[in-house]
Amino acid sequence: MKRLKRFLNGGGRFIMILLLAVASFSYAMFQGGFVSWFVFYSITPFILYSILLTFIPIRIEEVRREIKPSKLRRGDSAVVTVSFRNKTWFPLVFLTVKELGIDSQKVTLHENFSRIYFVGWKRKFEWTYELNELERGKIHFKGLHLTIADFFGWSIRRKVIEESTTIIVLPRVVEVKYKPLQMQFEHGGVVSPFSMVKDTSLVTGIRDYQSGDKYSWIHWKSFAKNETLRTKEFEDRQTQDLFLTIDQSSVRNFEYAVDLAASILQSVVLHHGEISFLSTGKRRRYFPNLKSQNQLEDVMQHLAEVESNPKQSIEAVLANEIGLLNSATLMLITGEFTEQLKSFVMNSSKFACNIICFVVTDESGRFTESRMKLTNAKIIYISKDRFENVFTEVMKP
């Protein structure tokens, strides 16, 4: 069977057409009579068409692919319109068009991505189909596979047209009710996530130099007058930096964890909060001090491609990133609160002054807080349908 397919895919079909022509002519010659010659003359146009179709150049041009809407998120549907023009001088009978390169893991295949046309002299063609329940990530369209056949399938021509298109499906974003964090931890004390920092743009006075003062803080004008080292005093202000990261070692509920991270980032940036994001997977990327919409778009583009990595523990990753945390509140999102993660949170004082761990669950309507007698950590279980209240729940005592 495989040899026969290889034979037919090569020049075998053309040889079969010639043998059919010879056989019909021989039958008419030796048999004679009206019926035999009628059969020969009836089949001759189809044989000639099949022979010509074997050699004529196929010209399919002006191929375009339009995808709406242009911005897609996980779970959305997209309408794809493919258009092309047939510039072949020879009339075609049947034309089958099929998409190449669609990843079935990111698209729910409710239909075959192919279309058959009866061509004739028609020139313009348009084909519309729908992609449903898109998964997060990149979807590549490599091109079109064209199959041209005659009336009976004796001669078949195949042609591949490269028309590369890539769409990016972003994480699903929920509108989160943003509120500045004021967290109450165990032992009854209120531990504020605010850190006092010096605003070096506002000088309020000068004082005597003390050991540990920065070189850039020295007031050189007073030193020039009396040769005594004095230091500038700056206005203290409160900062509420957040440092967000995803536990990419957890495979469970990973898609929802990415959705929650994207929702938090969008809410904080839109409300002019202070947040940084660290991606810890194979493509490590750090996005510090996110402020503008362009920076947020860069993060969203990256979140569209992040993948889980069970071989890399979050504790090992953050141990190398202590310098990035400074005095920020660490917000960790995971899909499963494992014993390893529990141990990490219990020893989190060496990583961050405060830590909030969101554990995404499958249970609808669930929003519970786990208290482990920790002075600087909160473990909050959150269901996928309660993302909009994450900041409200963190502020609860």
Secondary structure, DSSP 8 states (H G I E B T S, - for coil): -HHHHHHIIIIIHHHHHHHHHHHHHHHHHHH-HHHHHHHHHHHHHHHHHHHHHHHS---EEEEEEEEESSSEETT--EEEEEEEEE--SS-EEEEEEEEE---TTTSB-SS-SEEEEEEET--EEEEEEEEBS--SEEEEEEEEEEEEE-SSSSSEEEEEEEEEEEEEEE-------------B-GGG-B----EEEEEEEEEEEEEE--TT--GGGB-HHHHHHHS--EEEEEEEEEE--EEEEE-TT--TTHHHHHHHHHHHHHHHHHTT--EEEEE-SSS-EEE-S--SHHHHHHHHHHHTT----TTS-HHHHHHT-HHHHTT-EEEEEES---HHHHHHHHTGGGT-SEEEEEEEESSTT-EEEE--S-SSEEEEEEETT-GGGHHHHHT--
